[in-house]
């Protein structure tokens, strides 16, 4: 499963985060069980950015992608959030002919 996420600040939030470093972390969240986290992506001092991680060995249709993002100035977080990532796919795109026949 590939989890993809993008962040873009505008208006007052963008002015507040000027000069802050953007960091994004992507997670695969299961229906039941523990999540799998990817590495923290440091994207530099930008107002927008995107990242993606691929998680292998996940069963189809039981996982969702979550993106955590934050803008940091030194040790202080000036803006942060958690969003559902853009839709991804796990497993086959269509059922095989054998599974439909049963």
C-alpha positions in Angstrom: 0.0 0.0 0.0 1.3 3.4 -0.9 0.3 6.3 1.4 0.6 9.8 -0.2 0.1 13.2 1.5 0.4 16.8 0.7 0.3 20.0 2.8 0.0 23.6 1.8 -0.4 26.6 4.1 -2.1 29.8 3.0 -3.1 33.1 4.5 -2.3 33.8 8.2 -1.1 30.3 8.8 1.5 30.7 6.1 2.8 33.9 7.5 3.0 32.4 11.0 5.0 29.4 9.7 7.5 31.6 7.6 11.0 30.2 8.2 9.7 27.1 9.9 10.8 23.6 8.8 8.1 21.3 7.4 8.0 17.7 8.6 5.6 15.0 7.4 5.1 11.4 8.8 2.9 8.9 7.1 1.2 5.9 8.8 -0.8 2.9 7.7 -3.7 2.5 10.2 -5.4 -0.9 10.4 -9.0 -1.7 11.1 -7.8 -3.8 14.0 -4.3 -3.9 15.5 -1.3 -1.5 15.6 -0.4 1.1 13.0 2.8 1.0 10.9 4.7 4.3 10.8 7.1 5.5 8.1 10.1 7.7 8.6 9.8 11.4 9.4 10.3 13.4 6.2 12.0 16.7 6.7 11.1 18.9 3.7 13.0 22.1 4.6 11.6 25.6 5.0 8.7 25.6 2.5 5.1 26.5 2.9 4.0 23.4 1.1 5.3 19.9 0.4 4.3 16.3 -0.3 5.7 12.9 0.7 4.9 9.2 0.1 5.7 5.9 1.8 5.1 2.3 0.6 4.1 -0.2 3.2 4.4 -3.9 2.1 2.6 -7.0 3.2 -0.8 -5.4 4.1 -4.1 -7.2 3.4 -6.5 -5.4 1.0 -9.2 -3.0 2.2 -8.4 -3.1 5.9 -5.9 -0.2 6.1 -6.2 3.6 5.8 -3.4 6.1 5.3 -2.9 8.9 7.9 -0.6 11.9 7.5 0.8 13.9 10.4 2.5 17.2 9.6 4.1 20.0 11.6 6.0 23.2 11.0 8.8 23.8 13.6 10.9 26.8 14.4 13.7 25.4 16.6 12.0 23.4 19.4 8.6 25.2 19.0 5.8 23.8 16.8 4.0 26.7 15.1 1.4 24.7 13.1 0.5 21.0 13.0 -2.3 18.7 12.0 -3.4 15.1 11.2 -5.2 14.3 8.0 -6.3 11.3 6.1 -4.0 10.8 3.2 -5.0 10.6 -0.4 -6.7 7.3 -1.3 -4.3 4.4 -1.8 -4.8 0.8 -2.8 -3.7 -2.4 -1.0 -3.9 -5.8 -2.8 -5.3 -6.4 -6.2 -7.3 -3.7 -8.0 -10.0 -6.2 -9.0 -10.9 -9.6 -7.6 -9.5 -12.5 -9.6 -12.0 -14.5 -11.8 -11.6 -17.5 -9.4 -12.8 -15.5 -6.4 -15.8 -14.1 -8.3 -16.9 -17.6 -9.4 -17.2 -18.9 -5.8 
